Amino acid sequence: MTMTFVKTFLRDENGASAAEYALILAVVGAGIAIAAFNLGEAVSESIGAAETTIDNCKSNGTGTGTAGTCGTTA
């Protein structure tokens, strides 16, 4: 009886498709996590660059002079 169970168990492929789906989901999930991490870094760098530009563009507040240069346009 034990030998029959082992043979049946080895031939049974019902759980194989579930394992394949789990593996596909893990790979897709890892790809999404990596993309989100990289996107977060890019957004952080862009916000940092904008903050630096704004900090370097402080007004004197006199109101009588000509406009100065502030940042660059791309």
C-alpha atoms as one frame of an Amber mdcrd trajectory, in Angstrom:
protein
   0.000   0.000   0.000   2.819   2.438   0.787   4.493   1.748  -2.542   1.227
   2.402  -4.397   0.807   5.700  -2.557   4.360   6.777  -3.438   3.874   5.918
  -7.114   0.568   7.777  -7.225   2.072  10.744  -5.412   5.007  10.975  -7.828
   2.709  10.867 -10.874   0.223  13.401  -9.505   0.711  16.821 -11.122  -2.218
  18.710  -9.584  -0.013  20.827  -7.340   2.515  21.560 -10.084   0.431  24.248
 -11.758  -0.183  25.972  -8.425   3.550  25.996  -7.771   4.200  27.395 -11.249
   1.679  30.183 -10.680   3.272  30.976  -7.328   6.691  31.186  -8.971   5.376
  33.480 -11.712   3.722  35.710  -9.115   6.954  35.876  -7.124   8.956  36.930
 -10.189   6.369  39.537 -11.210   6.182  40.823  -7.638   9.955  41.151  -7.443
   9.957  43.070 -10.729   7.298  45.456  -9.446   9.210  45.971  -6.192  12.437
  46.783  -8.055  10.614  49.184 -10.389   8.919  50.938  -7.458  12.244  51.289
  -5.635  13.920  52.808  -8.705  10.969  55.127  -9.314  11.132  56.280  -5.695
  14.812  57.124  -6.044  14.178  59.066  -9.272  11.362  61.072  -7.687  13.507
  61.795  -4.635  16.358  63.058  -6.826  13.972  65.276  -8.815  12.486  66.779
  -5.670  15.985  67.366  -4.296  17.012  69.165  -7.495  13.889  71.339  -7.361
  14.567  72.155  -3.712  18.151  73.164  -4.509  16.984  75.391  -7.377  14.419
  77.090  -5.156  16.953  77.572  -2.342  19.431  79.161  -4.765  16.766  81.529
  -6.081  16.068  83.645  -3.034  14.762  87.153  -3.578  16.348  90.196  -1.973
  12.900  91.683  -1.522  13.802  95.299  -2.390  11.315  95.600  -5.218  13.287
  98.304  -7.070  15.919  96.365  -9.032  15.814  94.328 -12.188  14.950  90.682
 -12.144  17.866  88.337 -11.580  18.495  84.938 -13.058  17.105  81.994 -11.221
  17.739  78.443 -12.310  17.800  77.277 -15.887  15.146  76.305 -18.357  15.505
  73.051 -20.174
